[in-house]
Amino acid sequence: VSKGPLAPILAILAEAYLGQGRLAEAFEQAQQAVEKAQIEGEPFITGHAWRVFGNVLARMPDHIGAEACFAASLSLFTEIQEAGEQARTLRAWSRYTRQHGNVAQAASQWREAQAIFSRLGMTLELQRMAEEEATQSAEG
């Protein structure tokens, strides 16, 4: 019997399935994570669940709803003043936005995420972003 919130576990499972390319399982776990998080009522966990669901939907062929998930995540993290998580959501949303052709909006979201990470001294996150930019530049 679980003693703590179930939503974070489901979100982690969704991320693991997504990393393995198992989209159906990732979708199922992410959807359940959002549902459980909303029931459990913890804004931080709910914001994370929405971001994970957005990442999953972004990888689906029709990607319907991904943007709404990122927006819900960003809104919750903004409301509870979790700047680091806001930046993580902006970075994820930027990847999605760039992938679907809105380069200007993606660049704006990316820069905003970098600025937040920089202000917070989150050097590992900044390093990850720099590595991702270098990989993108190399790929063309």
C-alpha positions, 0 to 999 in steps of 0.5 A, a space after each residue: 500500500 502506497 504511503 505517499 502520492 502516486 502521481 510522481 511515480 506514474 510520471 517517472 514511469 511515463 518518462 521511462 517509457 518515453 525514453 524507450 520509445 514506448 509511446 502507448 505506455 508512456 501516454 497511459 502512465 502520463 495521463 494517469 499521473 495527471 489524473 492522480 495529481 489533480 486528485 492529490 491536489 499538490 501543485 508541484 506534483 501536478 505541474 510536473 505531471 502536466 509537463 511529462 504529459 506534454 512531453 509524451 503528447 509532443 512525441 505522438 503523431 498528432 501531438 494534440 494537447 501538448 501545448 495545453 499541457 505545457 501551458 498548464 505546467 507553466 501556470 502552476 509553477 508560476 503560481 507557486 513560484 517554482 522558478 526552476 521548474 518554470 524554466 524546465 517547462 519552458 525548455 520542454 515547451 521550446 523543444 516542442 515549439 521548435 519541432 513544430 516550426 515556430 522558431 521565433 517562439 521557441 527561441 524566446 522560450 529557450 532564452 527565458 529558460 536560460 535566463 531563469 537557470 542563470 539567475 538561480 545559479 543552476 549551472 548543470 541545467 545551463 550546461 545541458 542546454 549548451 550541449 543541446 544547442 551544440 548538438 542542434 548546430 552540428 545537426 544543421 
